[in-house]
Amino acid sequence: MKRSLLIAATLLLTSSVWGQQALGPGTGLVSPEINPDHSVTFRLFAPKAVRVQVTGDFLNGRADLTEGKDGVWSFTTAPLTGELYSYSFIVDGLRTMDPSNIYQNRDVATWTNIFTLSAEQGDKGWYYETHDTPHGTVSHVWYDSPKLGSNRRLTIYTPPGYEGGKAKYPVLYLLHGSGGDEDAWSDLGRTAQIMDNLIAEGKAKPMIVVMPNGVWFNKAAPGAAVNMFQPTFANSRSQSTIEVEESFPDIMAFIEKNYRVAKGYANTAVAGLSMGGRQSCMLSLHYPDKFGYVGLFSGVAVPEGNEKAFDAVFAAKPKLYWIGCGKDDGIMVNSRKLKAFCDEKGYPATLYESEGGHIWRNWRVYLTIFAQKLFK
């Protein structure tokens, strides 16, 4: 009996040790390393490689790493400004992740490593980081959509103090772009970090942020969906007999039933990027009395053919009709066209023109600006 217990204990200890070994101690390298001057050093152990490069949104193209001792390659950037950056390594022509960096995210179907850098408090990178402030909660919930005939997934941010309180909160419905899903704004857009920091500073009102899946035939993000959906830009635009504005009341009904919502026009906002910007525009046209705040980030519906619908939108006197677009973005043509139409009609629409194109770097800024203007 004692021998059996000893063998069992030995096996348990051995399996525990091997289990820990399977987890691994990491690579032992620091990569990326943010230096005091805000430059960043990347390192990769690749002793058999002939050429190692890094590519990222802080570079024009690719940069070569230099091989040092013990097979460790390295590269240091010029000083960078505060921002969330993404990058990948290319080893002998093959793109690979940084094994020393556990931080990564997915944009459509591509994974990249990421890091945030803050050069000073209050810069863009600072708002995308987590600080010692009260934090909200990010939840993934499922709701029934009778219009689409399916059970679907939402990502929901509730502000600090929601769980233990009784207060009702205004709602921002935040829509993703082509190829995205209900995880896009929370992962790529840093919604929770932006909202936590703005609320802590008193720059934004505490609010609920609802991030739905806007692809009509996809129920949830990869890993949560049962249909093994593979996201692409093209299949987000597949033709549907049901437009998003037709099924959107199912989302609103679920939120208003299950969350402490301050209902009504003055307490409801809708915004989105790219495809989600156009959907937000169409939702405002379809329900002119529902959304007192509308944000169109690199996505609008053109005024031609929609003149009467836009008249109805502004007849309801929205608190804010805000358009954001990059100067290098192909959507800028239609954004300016919509702004000119509103100016001609005397409608109070705001057009914010930023540098750059159709990128998350702009959309995170637009959310940061737009959120500060809501529900005041």
C-alpha positions as CSV (number, residue, x, y, z in Angstrom):
1,M,0.0,0.0,0.0
2,K,2.8,2.4,1.0
3,R,4.7,1.5,-2.2
4,S,1.5,2.3,-4.3
5,L,1.1,5.6,-2.6
6,L,4.8,6.4,-3.2
7,I,4.6,5.5,-6.9
8,A,1.4,7.6,-7.3
9,A,3.0,10.6,-5.5
10,T,6.1,10.3,-7.7
11,L,4.0,10.2,-10.9
12,L,2.0,13.2,-9.7
13,L,5.2,15.1,-8.9
14,T,6.8,14.1,-12.2
15,S,3.7,15.1,-14.2
16,S,3.6,18.5,-12.4
17,V,7.2,19.1,-13.2
18,W,6.8,18.2,-16.8
19,G,3.6,20.3,-16.9
20,Q,5.6,23.4,-15.7
21,Q,8.4,22.6,-18.1
22,A,5.9,22.5,-21.0
23,L,4.9,26.1,-20.1
24,G,8.5,27.1,-20.6
25,P,10.5,30.0,-19.2
26,G,10.2,32.2,-22.3
27,T,13.1,33.1,-24.6
28,G,15.1,35.0,-22.1
29,L,15.3,37.9,-24.5
30,V,13.7,41.3,-24.0
31,S,11.9,42.2,-27.1
32,P,10.6,44.7,-27.8
33,E,12.5,46.9,-25.3
34,I,11.5,50.5,-25.0
35,N,14.5,52.6,-24.3
36,P,14.8,55.9,-22.3
37,D,14.8,58.0,-25.5
38,H,11.6,56.2,-26.7
39,S,13.5,54.3,-29.3
40,V,12.6,50.5,-29.4
41,T,15.0,47.6,-29.6
42,F,13.9,44.3,-31.2
43,R,15.7,41.0,-30.6
44,L,15.3,37.5,-32.1
45,F,17.3,34.4,-31.5
46,A,17.9,32.8,-34.9
47,P,21.4,31.3,-35.1
48,K,20.8,29.6,-38.4
49,A,19.2,32.5,-40.2
50,V,20.8,34.3,-43.1
51,R,18.7,37.4,-43.0
52,V,16.3,38.7,-40.3
53,Q,14.1,41.8,-40.8
54,V,11.4,43.6,-39.0
55,T,8.3,45.2,-40.5
56,G,5.8,47.4,-38.7
57,D,3.7,50.5,-38.9
58,F,6.6,52.6,-37.5
59,L,8.7,51.9,-40.6
60,N,8.6,52.6,-44.3
61,G,9.0,49.0,-45.5
62,R,11.4,46.7,-43.7
63,A,14.5,47.1,-41.5
64,D,17.4,44.6,-41.3
65,L,18.4,43.2,-37.9
66,T,22.1,42.8,-37.2
67,E,23.4,39.5,-36.0
68,G,25.4,39.6,-32.7
69,K,26.9,37.0,-30.5
70,D,25.2,33.7,-29.7
71,G,22.9,34.0,-32.7
72,V,20.8,37.0,-31.4
73,W,19.8,39.5,-34.0
74,S,18.8,43.0,-33.0
75,F,17.5,46.4,-34.4
76,T,16.8,49.7,-32.7
77,T,14.4,52.2,-34.1
78,A,14.6,56.0,-34.1
79,P,12.7,57.6,-31.1
80,L,9.0,57.0,-31.5
81,T,6.0,59.1,-30.5
82,G,3.3,57.7,-28.2
83,E,1.1,55.2,-30.0
84,L,0.1,51.5,-30.3
85,Y,2.4,49.8,-32.8
86,S,2.3,46.5,-34.6
87,Y,5.1,44.5,-36.1
88,S,6.4,41.1,-37.3
89,F,9.7,39.5,-38.0
90,I,10.7,38.2,-41.4
91,V,13.3,35.4,-41.2
92,D,14.8,34.4,-44.6
93,G,11.6,35.5,-46.3
94,L,9.2,33.9,-43.9
95,R,7.0,36.1,-41.7
96,T,7.0,35.1,-38.1
97,M,5.9,36.3,-34.7
98,D,8.2,37.6,-32.0
99,P,8.5,34.7,-29.5
100,S,9.6,37.1,-26.7
101,N,6.4,39.2,-26.9
102,I,3.2,37.7,-25.6
103,Y,1.2,40.8,-26.8
104,Q,-0.5,40.3,-30.1
105,N,-3.8,41.0,-31.9
106,R,-5.7,39.9,-35.0
107,D,-6.8,42.3,-37.7
108,V,-9.2,40.4,-40.0
109,A,-7.3,37.2,-40.5
110,T,-3.7,38.4,-39.8
111,W,-2.0,38.2,-36.4
112,T,0.8,40.6,-35.5
113,N,2.7,41.5,-32.3
114,I,1.9,44.8,-30.7
115,F,3.3,47.2,-28.1
116,T,2.2,50.5,-26.7
117,L,4.6,53.4,-26.1
118,S,3.8,56.5,-24.2
119,A,6.3,59.4,-24.5
120,E,4.4,61.6,-22.1
121,Q,1.2,61.4,-20.1
122,G,-1.8,62.2,-22.2
123,D,-0.4,61.2,-25.6
124,K,-2.1,58.7,-27.7
125,G,-0.1,55.8,-26.4
126,W,-1.0,56.8,-22.8
127,Y,-4.7,56.5,-23.5
128,Y,-4.2,53.0,-25.0
129,E,-2.5,51.7,-21.9
130,T,-3.9,50.5,-18.6
131,H,-3.2,52.8,-15.6
132,D,-3.9,52.7,-11.9
133,T,-7.5,54.0,-12.3
134,P,-11.0,52.5,-11.7
135,H,-11.7,50.0,-14.5
136,G,-14.8,49.0,-16.4
137,T,-15.7,45.5,-17.4
138,V,-15.6,43.9,-20.8
139,S,-18.1,41.1,-21.3
140,H,-19.0,38.8,-24.2
141,V,-22.7,38.0,-24.2
142,W,-25.1,36.2,-26.5
143,Y,-28.4,37.5,-27.7
144,D,-31.2,36.2,-29.9
145,S,-31.9,38.0,-33.2
146,P,-35.3,37.1,-34.4
147,K,-34.8,39.1,-37.6
148,L,-31.6,37.1,-38.5
149,G,-32.9,33.9,-37.0
150,S,-29.7,33.3,-35.0
151,N,-28.1,33.5,-31.6
152,R,-25.3,36.1,-31.8
153,R,-22.5,37.5,-29.8
154,L,-21.9,41.0,-28.5
155,T,-18.9,42.6,-26.7
156,I,-20.0,45.1,-24.1
157,Y,-18.1,47.6,-22.0
158,T,-19.7,48.7,-18.7
159,P,-18.1,51.6,-16.9
160,P,-16.4,51.5,-13.4
161,G,-19.0,51.0,-10.7
162,Y,-21.6,49.5,-12.9
163,E,-21.8,46.1,-11.1
164,G,-22.5,47.4,-7.6
165,G,-24.6,50.4,-8.5
166,K,-28.1,51.3,-9.5
167,A,-27.5,54.2,-11.9
168,K,-28.6,54.1,-15.5
169,Y,-26.1,54.9,-18.2
170,P,-26.3,56.2,-21.8
171,V,-25.2,53.8,-24.5
172,L,-22.8,54.1,-27.4
173,Y,-23.3,51.4,-30.1
174,L,-19.9,51.0,-31.8
175,L,-19.6,49.2,-35.1
176,H,-16.6,47.5,-36.8
177,G,-15.4,47.6,-40.4
178,S,-15.2,45.0,-43.2
179,G,-13.5,41.8,-42.1
180,G,-14.0,42.7,-38.4
181,D,-16.3,41.3,-35.7
182,E,-17.4,42.0,-32.2
183,D,-13.8,41.7,-30.9
184,A,-12.3,44.3,-33.3
185,W,-13.0,47.5,-31.3
186,S,-12.0,46.0,-27.9
187,D,-8.8,44.4,-29.2
188,L,-7.6,46.7,-32.0
189,G,-9.5,49.8,-30.9
190,R,-8.5,49.7,-27.2
191,T,-12.0,50.7,-26.3
192,A,-11.8,49.7,-22.6
193,Q,-8.5,51.4,-22.0
194,I,-9.6,54.6,-23.8
195,M,-12.9,54.7,-21.9
196,D,-11.3,53.9,-18.5
197,N,-8.8,56.7,-18.9
198,L,-11.2,59.3,-20.3
199,I,-13.7,58.6,-17.5
200,A,-11.0,58.7,-14.8
201,E,-9.9,62.1,-16.1
202,G,-13.5,63.4,-16.1
203,K,-13.2,63.9,-19.9
204,A,-16.0,61.4,-20.8
205,K,-19.2,60.6,-19.2
206,P,-19.5,57.0,-17.9
207,M,-21.4,55.0,-20.5
208,I,-22.1,51.5,-21.8
209,V,-20.4,50.7,-25.1
210,V,-22.0,47.9,-27.2
211,M,-19.9,46.4,-29.9
212,P,-21.9,44.0,-32.1
213,N,-21.0,41.7,-34.9
214,G,-22.1,43.5,-38.0
215,V,-21.6,40.6,-40.5
216,W,-25.2,39.3,-41.0
217,F,-24.3,35.6,-41.6
218,N,-21.5,35.4,-38.9
219,K,-22.6,34.8,-35.4
220,A,-19.4,35.5,-33.6
221,A,-15.6,36.0,-33.8
222,P,-13.3,33.1,-34.7
223,G,-13.0,30.8,-31.7
224,A,-16.5,31.6,-30.4
225,A,-18.5,30.9,-33.6
226,V,-19.6,27.4,-34.3
227,N,-19.5,28.0,-38.1
228,M,-15.7,28.2,-38.3
229,F,-16.1,31.5,-40.1
230,Q,-12.9,32.7,-41.8
231,P,-12.9,36.5,-41.9
232,T,-11.9,38.5,-45.0
233,F,-12.6,42.0,-46.3
234,A,-14.7,40.6,-49.2
235,N,-17.0,38.2,-47.3
236,S,-18.1,41.0,-44.9
237,R,-19.8,42.6,-47.9
238,S,-21.6,39.5,-49.1
239,Q,-25.1,40.3,-50.2
240,S,-27.9,39.9,-47.7
241,T,-31.6,40.2,-48.0
242,I,-31.6,41.8,-44.5
243,E,-29.7,45.1,-44.0
244,V,-28.1,45.9,-40.7
245,E,-30.7,48.6,-40.0
246,E,-33.5,46.0,-40.1
247,S,-31.9,43.7,-37.5
248,F,-30.4,46.4,-35.3
249,P,-33.6,46.8,-33.1
250,D,-32.9,43.2,-31.9
251,I,-29.6,44.4,-30.4
252,M,-31.2,47.5,-28.8
253,A,-34.0,45.5,-27.4
254,F,-31.6,43.1,-25.7
255,I,-29.5,45.9,-24.2
256,E,-32.4,47.9,-22.9
257,K,-33.9,44.8,-21.3
258,N,-30.8,43.4,-19.7
259,Y,-28.7,46.5,-18.8
260,R,-29.4,49.6,-16.8
261,V,-29.8,51.9,-19.7
262,A,-30.8,55.6,-19.8
263,K,-33.1,55.4,-22.8
264,G,-34.0,58.0,-25.3
265,Y,-32.6,60.1,-28.1
266,A,-30.3,62.2,-25.9
267,N,-28.8,59.1,-24.3
268,T,-28.1,57.0,-27.4
269,A,-25.2,57.2,-29.8
270,V,-24.1,55.2,-32.8
271,A,-20.6,55.3,-34.4
272,G,-18.5,53.0,-36.6
273,L,-15.5,52.7,-38.8
274,S,-15.4,52.1,-42.5
275,M,-18.3,49.6,-43.2
276,G,-19.5,50.4,-39.7
277,G,-19.4,54.1,-40.4
278,R,-21.6,53.6,-43.4
279,Q,-23.9,51.4,-41.3
280,S,-24.0,54.1,-38.6
281,C,-25.0,56.6,-41.2
282,M,-27.7,54.3,-42.6
283,L,-29.0,53.6,-39.0
284,S,-29.3,57.4,-38.4
285,L,-31.2,57.7,-41.7
286,H,-33.5,54.8,-41.0
287,Y,-34.2,55.8,-37.4
288,P,-33.8,59.6,-37.2
289,D,-35.4,59.8,-33.8
290,K,-33.2,57.1,-32.1
291,F,-29.6,58.4,-32.1
292,G,-28.9,61.8,-30.7
293,Y,-25.2,61.4,-31.5
294,V,-23.8,60.0,-34.7
295,G,-20.1,59.3,-35.5
296,L,-18.9,58.3,-39.0
297,F,-15.3,57.2,-39.0
298,S,-14.0,56.7,-42.5
299,G,-17.4,55.7,-43.7
300,V,-20.5,57.6,-44.9
301,A,-23.6,57.2,-47.1
302,V,-23.5,59.7,-49.9
303,P,-26.3,62.4,-49.9
304,E,-27.4,61.7,-53.5
305,G,-30.6,59.7,-53.3
306,N,-30.8,60.1,-49.5
307,E,-31.6,63.9,-49.3
308,K,-35.0,63.4,-47.7
309,A,-33.6,60.9,-45.2
310,F,-30.9,63.4,-44.2
311,D,-33.5,66.1,-43.9
312,A,-35.3,63.9,-41.4
313,V,-32.1,63.2,-39.4
314,F,-31.4,66.9,-38.9
315,A,-35.1,67.8,-38.3
316,A,-34.7,65.7,-35.1
317,K,-31.9,68.1,-34.1
318,P,-29.0,65.6,-33.3
319,K,-26.7,66.7,-30.5
320,L,-23.7,65.8,-32.6
321,Y,-23.2,64.6,-36.2
322,W,-19.4,64.0,-36.4
323,I,-17.4,62.8,-39.4
324,G,-13.8,61.8,-39.1
325,C,-11.5,60.8,-42.0
326,G,-7.9,60.7,-43.0
327,K,-6.6,63.0,-45.7
328,D,-5.1,60.0,-47.6
329,D,-8.2,57.9,-47.2
330,G,-10.2,57.1,-50.3
331,I,-13.4,57.7,-48.3
332,M,-12.4,61.4,-47.9
333,V,-14.1,62.3,-51.2
334,N,-17.5,61.2,-49.9
335,S,-16.9,62.6,-46.4
336,R,-16.3,66.0,-47.8
337,K,-19.3,65.6,-50.1
338,L,-21.5,64.9,-47.1
339,K,-20.1,67.8,-45.2
340,A,-20.7,70.1,-48.2
341,F,-24.3,68.9,-48.4
342,C,-24.8,69.6,-44.7
343,D,-23.2,73.0,-45.0
344,E,-25.5,73.9,-48.0
345,K,-28.5,72.9,-46.0
346,G,-27.3,74.6,-42.8
347,Y,-27.1,71.3,-40.9
348,P,-24.6,71.3,-38.0
349,A,-22.2,68.5,-39.1
350,T,-18.5,68.4,-38.0
351,L,-15.8,67.1,-40.3
352,Y,-12.5,66.2,-38.6
353,E,-9.7,65.7,-41.1
354,S,-6.6,63.8,-39.8
355,E,-3.4,62.7,-41.4
356,G,-3.0,59.3,-42.8
357,G,-5.4,56.8,-44.4
358,H,-7.8,54.0,-43.7
359,I,-6.1,52.7,-40.6
360,W,-6.7,51.8,-36.9
361,R,-4.3,54.5,-35.9
362,N,-6.9,57.0,-37.0
363,W,-9.9,55.2,-35.7
364,R,-8.6,55.0,-32.1
365,V,-8.1,58.8,-32.2
366,Y,-11.6,59.3,-33.6
367,L,-13.1,57.2,-30.7
368,T,-11.0,59.2,-28.2
369,I,-12.3,62.5,-29.6
370,F,-15.9,61.4,-30.2
371,A,-16.3,59.8,-26.7
372,Q,-15.5,63.1,-25.0
373,K,-18.3,64.8,-26.8
374,L,-21.1,62.4,-25.9
375,F,-24.0,62.9,-23.5
376,K,-23.1,66.3,-22.2
